[in-house]
Each structure stands twice: as structure tokens, then as C-alpha cells.
């Protein structure tokens, strides 16, 4: 209420109201924006505070019941939007600077296709539970306990079958001249 009484006493209410609000709430808004953006982004936090007051100024003709809450929420959203922009910009810079690690030469693509086919063949050669246990563990990402429970086996049995399956696959890939 004191703030409203102060605002009513000014001769040019719009500009002086903004100045009074800036004096009253600038530190609060700065603390909010620094809390979201971090201490290393003080300039961005200051810009968010300025943008918050600018947004208030543009919307000053709308009735606002709680100015402090309005400014605080606006500052929070300004800081969150700025944080998204900064992260997006950092990601774009990072991806531009990174070499394309996942692109393969035509020869590498052919070798990759051949290797995948050999691995598929070796997996189909696994006998008994071994193939299913291996697929559940390494392709479906199930835990040993979950595999044992679903297949009605003991966890130790599943672990042993995984060990033997990996050993068999490794031997077959080496026999077929695939480097691991």
C-alpha cells in the first residue's frame, strides 16, 4: 500500500511509477534471474531484468493486482527463455565445431554391413536359452534378475549362459576375421 500511495503522489505517474518499481524490485528481479542463469551470466541477468521492466511498461495499462508477483514471474520467464536460447546457441556452436564422427566412408559402410550380417549369423547359431538370454540382456536391456524371473531360471544360470554366449560370439567373430 505504501508503494501505491507513493505512486499517486507523482506528477507523471507512468514514468515515475516505473522508476519507483525499478528502485523497489530491481534487486529482487536480479536475484531471481541470476539464480536461474548462474553467476557467470550476470550481463544476461541484467538484460532479463531490463526486459522485465520493458514488458511491464508495455503492459502498464492492464490491471495488475500484485505488481511484485507479476514482475517476479515475468523475470523468471525471461531468464528461463534466455537460458534456453543460450543452451541452444551453445549446442549449435558445439555441433558446428565437431567433426562428423558418425559418417563412414563407402568402404567402412560395406565393412559395417558385412560385420552386422556376420554378427546376426553368429547370434542365430546360439543354442538353447543362450540366444534369447543374450538378446534380452544386450538388445532389450533387461537385467539378469528380470531375465531369470521371466524365463523361470536362476540368476546365476543366466549369468553363466551370458558368459558362454559372449565367449562363443567372440571366438566366432575372431575366426571369421572380425576385429573386436
N, C-alpha and C positions, 0 to 999 in steps of 0.2 A: 504493500500500500504506500509506503514511503516513496518508492520509485514512481508510482503513478502521480502522487502529489507533486513530486519534483518535475515530472514531465508537463503537468498542467501549467506550471509557473513560467515555462519558457515562452519567449515571444514567437519563435519559429519552431513549432512543435516537431515537425518532421526531422529536420537536420539535428536539432538539439536532442531529440529523443534518441536518435541513432548514436550520437556521441555519448550520451548517458549510458546507453546499453553497452557500448563498447567499453567504457570505463568499468562498468559493473560486472560484465561477464567475459571479458576477453581472457582473463587468466583461467577461468573455468573451461572455456572452449579450447584454449591452448592445451590444457592438461588432458582433455578428452582426446584431442587429435594426436598428441604425442604418445599417449597411451596406446593408440591403435597403430600408428605409423612407426613408432620407435624413436629413440633419441637421435639416431643417425639421420633422421629425416626432418629436422627442425624447420627448414625452409618450406617443405611441403606442408607441414603442420600449420605454419603461419599463413600459407596460401589458403588452406582449408578454412581457417578462422575468417580470413578476409572474404572468402566466397560465401561463408555462412551469413555474415553481416550483409553482403550484397543481396543474397537471396531474401533475407528478411526485408531489406529496403524495397525490393521489387514487389514483395507481397504485403507491404505495410498497410494496405487498405482493407485487407481481410481481417476479420476479428480473430484475435488470438487470446485465449483465456489465460494461459500460463506462458509468458514470454521466455522465462528461464528454461522451461522444459522444451519449448519449441526450438530455441537456439541450441540446446544441448543435443537434442535428437538430430537436428539439421547438421551440426558439426560432426556427429558420429557418422552419419550417412555420407557426408562429404569425405571424411577420412577413409571410410571403407571403400568408396568409389575410387579414391586416389590410390589406395593400396592395390586394388585390382588392376588399375592402369599401370602402376609401377611393376607389378609382377608380370603382367602381360608383356610389357616392354622388355624386361629382363629376360623373359623366356624367348622372345623373338630374337634378341641380340645373341643369346646363347646358341640358339639353333642356327643362326646365320654363321656364327663363328665355327661351329662344329663341322668337321668333315663328315661326309655321308658314310658313316660306318657300316651301314646295313646294305649298301649296294654292292653287288657282286659282279665280277667280270663274267663274260659269257662262259669262259672255261670253268670258273668257280660254280656258276649256276648248274652246269652239266654235272659236275662232280657232286654237288649237293643233291641233285635229283637221283643220281646213281646211289649215293650213300643212303638216302632215305629209303630207296627200294630195297637195298640190302638189309637195312635195319628192320623193315617190315617183314621181310622173309625170315629173318632170324627170330623175330617175335612170334611168328606163326609156327615155328618149329618147336617152341617150348611145349613140353608135355604136361599133362595133368593140370594141377592147380596153378603151375608156375606162370603161364601166360596171363591168366585172369588176375592173379595177385600182382604181377608186375604192372599191368595196365591200371589196375585200381590205385596202386601206390604212386606211380610216376606220371600217369596221364590224367587220372581223375583226382589226384592229390588227397586220397583218403589216408587216414592214419592207420598204423599197424593194428591198433586196437579195434578200429572201426571195421577194417577188412576181416579180422578174426571173428568179430561178432556177427557180421552179415553172412559170412561163409560157414559159420559154425565150427571154427578152428581155434586152436590155441595161439596166442600172440607169438610165442617162441617158434612155433611151427611156421608161421607166416614170415618171421624174420629170417629163418633158415632158408626158406624157399626163395625169398628175395635175394639172399646172398648167392645161392646156387644159380639163380636165373641171371644175375649180373655177371657172375663168373663165366657162365656159358655164352652169354652175349659177347662179352669181351673177347673170349677165345675165338668165337666165330668171326668177329669183325677183324681181329688180327690175322686170322687165317685167310680172310678174303682181302687183306691188304688195306684195311681202313685204319687210318691213324686216329687214335683217340686223343 
